[in-house]
């Protein structure tokens, strides 16, 4: 059986380039609409154009960049409709994974989730907090053992990280998210997969809807 590598486990040059560019997009270092020049990226990473093109393809699949004829590759904008689509897809797939994971979760998985929560409590940097957030979700979802589902979740989480980062920056989302994480973990510890999945879905959707509201409010009147 072939095991699908998650993006964080892919140590190819294309994988490393896509992860670094994704981190810059998520944090806002690369702004919406900013052009990514293939030759510049190749020089920075000491790479040929082949792995750079593959990295761009992965970022486009994650919804982080857009390729336009005669305009090249640019950082994707934060469109309210796209934000809602990503969050609804993520909520559906992650809650499905969690339902399958709960009966298989062992003490080591719960410990990893608790450690991720402790890391988020101790963090003062939003980027560090986001990494802890990702680890928390992965600790609870990975035991489902459904590799295709987890690969899809991984792609959606890359796009969702940008959404959550923007929501946290504008709406002080971190304390609310930590509280929701604890309620999800409590349900998992009780072995209640349905309650845990429902709480996880609501947790993901609420952050996305908050950003949708913010984006719509910031748009100039027609």
C-alpha positions in Angstrom: 0.0 0.0 0.0 1.3 3.5 -0.9 1.2 6.1 1.8 0.5 9.6 0.8 2.9 12.1 2.2 1.4 15.2 3.9 2.7 18.6 2.7 4.6 18.9 6.0 6.4 15.6 5.4 7.4 16.3 1.7 11.1 17.2 1.8 11.5 17.5 -2.0 12.8 20.8 -3.2 9.3 21.6 -4.6 7.8 20.7 -1.3 10.2 23.0 0.6 9.6 25.9 -1.8 5.8 25.6 -1.6 5.9 25.5 2.2 8.0 28.6 2.5 6.0 30.6 0.0 2.8 29.4 1.6 4.1 30.6 5.0 4.7 34.0 3.5 1.3 34.2 1.9 -0.4 33.1 5.1 1.4 35.7 7.2 0.7 38.5 4.7 4.4 38.9 3.8 3.3 38.2 0.2 0.2 40.3 -0.3 -2.9 39.5 -2.4 -2.2 40.3 -6.0 1.6 40.3 -5.7 3.3 38.6 -8.6 5.5 35.6 -8.0 8.3 35.6 -10.6 9.5 32.1 -11.4 13.1 33.2 -12.1 13.4 35.2 -8.9 12.1 32.2 -6.8 14.5 29.9 -8.7 17.5 32.1 -7.8 16.4 32.4 -4.1 16.2 28.7 -3.6 19.0 27.7 -5.9 16.6 25.7 -8.0 15.8 25.0 -11.6 12.5 26.1 -13.0 11.0 22.6 -12.8 10.6 22.4 -9.0 9.5 26.1 -8.9 6.7 25.3 -11.4 5.7 22.3 -9.3 5.7 24.5 -6.2 3.4 27.0 -8.0 1.1 24.1 -9.1 0.8 23.0 -5.4 0.1 26.5 -4.2 -2.6 26.9 -6.9 -4.2 23.6 -5.8 -4.3 25.0 -2.3 -6.0 28.2 -3.5 -3.1 30.4 -2.4 -2.0 31.6 -5.8 -3.7 32.1 -9.2 -2.2 31.6 -12.6 -3.4 34.0 -15.3 -2.6 34.0 -19.0 0.0 36.6 -19.9 0.1 37.8 -16.3 1.9 34.9 -14.6 1.3 33.7 -11.1 0.0 36.0 -8.4 -1.0 35.7 -4.8 -4.8 34.9 -4.7 -7.1 37.5 -3.3 -9.3 37.0 -0.2 -12.7 36.6 -1.9 -15.6 36.2 0.5 -17.2 33.5 -1.6 -13.9 31.5 -1.8 -13.4 31.9 2.0 -16.9 30.4 2.6 -16.3 27.6 0.1 -13.0 26.6 1.8 -14.3 26.7 5.3 -17.4 24.7 4.4 -15.3 22.0 2.6 -12.9 21.9 5.5 -15.7 21.6 8.1 -17.3 18.8 6.2 -14.0 16.8 5.7 -12.5 17.4 9.1 -15.7 16.4 10.9 -15.8 13.2 8.8 -12.2 12.4 9.7 -12.8 13.1 13.4 -15.8 10.7 13.5 -13.6 7.9 12.1 -10.7 8.9 14.3 -12.3 9.0 17.7 -12.8 5.2 18.1 -9.1 4.8 17.2 -7.5 7.6 19.3 -5.1 6.4 21.9 -3.4 8.1 24.9 -0.4 9.3 22.8 -2.7 11.1 20.3 -4.5 12.9 23.2 -1.1 13.8 24.7 0.0 15.4 21.4 -3.3 17.4 21.3 -2.7 18.6 24.9 0.9 19.6 24.1 -0.4 21.6 21.1 -2.8 23.4 23.3 0.0 24.1 25.8 2.1 25.5 22.9 -0.7 27.8 21.9 -1.2 29.0 25.5 2.6 29.8 25.7 2.8 31.5 22.3 3.0 35.3 21.9 3.5 35.2 18.1 0.5 34.6 15.8 2.6 32.5 13.4 3.7 30.2 16.2 0.1 30.0 17.4 -1.1 28.9 13.9 1.5 26.1 13.9 0.2 24.9 17.2 -3.3 25.1 15.9 -2.3 22.9 12.9 -0.7 20.4 15.2 -3.8 20.2 17.4 -6.1 19.4 14.5 -3.6 16.9 13.0 -3.2 15.0 16.4 -7.0 14.4 16.5 -7.6 13.7 12.8 -4.5 11.5 11.9 -5.8 8.4 13.7 -8.7 8.1 11.2 -6.2 6.3 8.9 -7.8 7.5 5.7 -4.9 8.8 3.7 -6.8 10.3 0.8 -9.1 12.2 3.1 -6.1 13.4 5.2 -4.4 14.6 2.0 -7.4 16.6 1.0 -7.7 18.1 4.5 -4.0 19.0 4.4 -4.5 21.0 1.2 -7.6 22.8 2.6 -5.8 23.6 5.9 -3.0 25.4 3.9 -5.7 27.7 2.5 -7.5 27.9 5.8 -4.4 29.0 7.6 -4.4 32.2 5.6 -8.1 32.7 6.4 -7.6 32.1 10.1 -4.5 34.3 10.3 -6.5 37.2 8.8 -9.4 36.5 11.2 -7.1 36.4 14.2 -5.4 39.6 13.2 -8.6 41.6 12.7 -10.8 40.1 15.4 -8.7 38.7 18.3 -9.9 35.2 17.5 -7.1 33.4 19.4 -8.7 33.2 22.9 -12.1 32.0 21.5 -10.4 29.4 19.3 -8.4 28.0 22.3 -11.6 27.7 24.3 -13.3 25.8 21.5 -10.3 23.5 21.1 -10.6 22.5 24.7 -14.3 21.7 24.3 -13.5 19.6 21.2 -10.8 17.7 23.1 -13.1 17.1 26.1 -15.6 15.5 23.8 -12.9 13.3 22.2 -11.7 12.3 25.6 -15.2 11.1 26.4 -15.3 9.1 23.2 -18.2 11.1 21.9 -17.4 11.3 18.2 -20.6 13.0 17.2 -20.3 15.8 19.7 -16.6 16.3 18.9 -17.4 16.4 15.2 -20.2 18.9 15.6 -18.1 21.1 17.8 -15.2 20.9 15.3 -17.5 21.8 12.4 -18.9 24.8 14.2 -15.5 25.9 15.3 -14.2 26.0 11.7 -17.4 27.6 10.2 -17.5 30.4 12.8 -14.0 31.6 12.0 -14.7 31.5 8.3 -18.0 33.4 8.7 -16.3 36.0 10.8 -13.8 36.8 8.1 -16.5 36.8 5.4 -18.4 39.4 7.4 -15.2 41.4 7.8 -14.2 41.2 4.1 -17.7 42.3 3.0 -17.7 45.2 5.4 -14.3 46.4 4.1 -15.4 46.4 0.5 -16.1 49.9 -1.0 -19.7 50.6 -1.7 -20.8 50.2 -5.3 
